[in-house]
Amino acid sequence: MLRITENNENGKIVRLRLDGTVDSTSYAELTAACSRHQDSAGKIILVDMAGVVFMNNEVASKVAGLQRERLRIINCSPFIETLLNTVERSDEN
C-alpha cells in the first residue's frame, strides 16, 4: 500500500511524498499524480521517497524512467537509491 501526499511548496515546486510500498498498482497512482502536475509550465516535481520501504526491480525500472528535467527523485533510502541506480545503468546498456 502506498500513500501519496501532495504539497505545493511554492508556485514552481510540488512535492509528492511517498509512504509505503511501490508496486505495479501504486505505480499507476504515482504516474497519475505526476501527470496532474507535468502539464504546468515550468513546474518542478519532487518525488520524495523518504517513506518508501520497498519496491521490486520491475517497478524501480519504471520509476527511474520517470526522471526528467522537471521531475526529480529525492530522499531515497540507501536500498531504494541503489536499486534505482542499478536499473538505470542496466537500461543504458
Buried (B, 14 or more C-beta within 10 A) or exposed (E): EBEBEEEEEEEEBBBBBBBBBBBEEBBEBBBEBBEEBBEEEEBBBBBBBEBBBEBEEEBBBBBBEBEEEBBBBEBBBEEBEEBBEBBBEEEEE
